[in-house]
Amino acid sequence: GGWLLLQNCHLGLEFLSELMDTITATESMSEGFRTWITTEAHPEFPINLLQSSIKFTNEPPQGVKAGLKRTYSAVTQDHLEVSNMPQWKPLLYAVAFLHTTVQERRKFGPLGWNIPYEFNQADFSASVQFVQNHLDDMDIKRGVNWSCVRYMLGEVQYGGRVTDDLDKALLNTYARVWFGEHMFNEKFCFYKDYVIPKGKTVEDYLQYIEQLPVIDTPEVFGLHPNADITYQTNLANETLSTIVSIQPKDSSTGGGETREAVVQRLADEMLEKLPPDYNPHEVKAQLQKMGAIQPMNIFLRQEIDRMQHVISRVRTTLTDLKLAIDGTIIMSEELQDALDNMYDARIPNLWFRISWESATLGFWFTELLERNQQFSSWLQDGRPNQFWMTGFFNPQ
């Protein structure tokens, strides 16, 4: 009737098959027995085990209010009174605010952190423990050693995870601006209306947190208001993309054309418009006429090579997809992905990996034709007077 906890199972995938066999083959099992598995998402995780288990994710709360509320819900009155130093309660709140801020910034992607770090509850607990120990050992005449506190928070407790120099500078800036004698000043605030409350009980702090805004402006974290536009756009795109990807993928869509018929018609149209392959001998001859070792002509050669790779991949995929729809060849995973994405007007992953970003499949294909036009006219008619810079694979 005990509980078994297996942690970081993505590191031992071979054992999981053995575990699955053990669980399914055991004849009698106690009603109270549970197996808990912690893992990161992994493409090779045994699908049977995943399907037969109850999935549980523990996401950090959204927003400063929710983050502080969660932190203070776990703080007991004894913990709040563990030190009789006047600096203890404000410092505990400031560390909680820093913890919420570093987690919240992650949602803004590269605007928040150059590299997404896994800040977690252990970082907060270790920081609080350090502050408590520091205050217990403190010489009252000298007061808090702020350079030590800032160093421990910015370089060790939270900074220990940070590998990027600019991210480290950001973290040290938070430590410098929010931690110091000035934090006990009446006028101190993290951002207007975000202050350190003066409370005696956990209840006092929770009451103050309750009246904070539900949605924070990015300026609270030191970001420009426009950062929110990027975040909201990405969130909406991700949500819509998820909705589209879980739509039923039946062959028929009611009384209209089937998905396969729609994609087959689209494949025919694309194959008809797709430019012909470049003849390597002709390309070489043209480049030699123009001066094959001139830097711009070497660049053109590289661009044409990459373009040819895209054209070949598109032609192969479309041809194979038509054959798979007809039943001549087996529908592989990659062709299924191409069929699903083309039906949803999205770029198949096979093509996207070797090409460029675009909003929809239609825009992407138009750009393929226009990019190719630029290269072929440059090759045939000589170097143009002006370039479409974003039409290159490597404009730098």
Secondary structure, 3 states (H helix, E strand, C coil): CCEEEECCHHHCHHHHHHHHHHHHHCCCCCCCCEEEECCCCCCCCCHHHHHHCCCCCCCCCCCHHHHHHHHHHCCCHHHHCCCCCCCHHHHHHHHHHHHHHHHHHHHHHHHCCCCCCCCCHHHHHHHHHHHHHHHHCCCCCCCCCHHHHHHHHHHHHCHHHCCCHHHHHHHHHHHHHHCCHHHHCCCCCCECCECCCCCCCHHHHHHHHHCCCCCCCHHHHCCCCCHHHHHHHHHHHHHHHHHHHCCCCCCCCCCCCCHHHHHHHHHHHHHHHCCCCCCHHHHHHHHHHHCCCCHHHHHHHHHHHHHHHHHHHHHHHHHHHHHHHHCCCCCCHHHHHHHHHHHCCCCCHHHHCCCCCCCCHHHHHHHHHHHHHHHHHHHHHCCCCCCCHHHCCCCC
